[in-house]
């Protein structure tokens, strides 16, 4: 199983309707199957996620964040891990806003 405790990730790819960018840094914590993260940077003033990780390392996530326009945004995300050649984790994410326009997107974040 993947262990996300004390791992930091940076967004490396996102669809246009997303708010994370290369300036966004996530600091993950994990206790048993519960994963949490605080994140900020770029368009995101502050954000938090909580999720459940399965035996394969997939994470079912709910998130909320305040953007630089002062809006509270919420959503759901499913993250699928990939172990890169350098031993670090890349997460392939499919997500949907549960606020705003309710659109869907994809993103990739990588361990730094």
GILINKA-V918436 format. One line per field, one symbol per residue. ss: DSSP state (@ for helix, = for strand, . for the rest). psi: psi as a letter, one per 40 degrees, with the letter a starting at -180 (. if undefined). burial: b if it has 24 or more other ideal C-beta (glycine too) atoms within 12 Angstrom, else e. A space follows every 10 residues. Layout:
BEGIN
ss: ???
psi: ???
burial: ???
END
This chain:
BEGIN
ss: .......=== ====...... ....====== =..======= =..======= ===.....== =======... .========= ===.....== =======... ...======= =.
psi: iihehfihih heiiideiei aeehhhhiih hbehhiiiii ibehdiiiii ihhadeeihh ihiiihieee ihiiiiihhh ihhideeihh hhhhihheib efiiaiihii h.
burial: ebebeebbbb bbebeeebbb beebbbbbeb eeeebbbbbb bebbebbbbb bebeeebbbb bbbbbebeee eebbbbbbbb beeeeeeebb bbbebbbeee eeeebbbbbb be
END
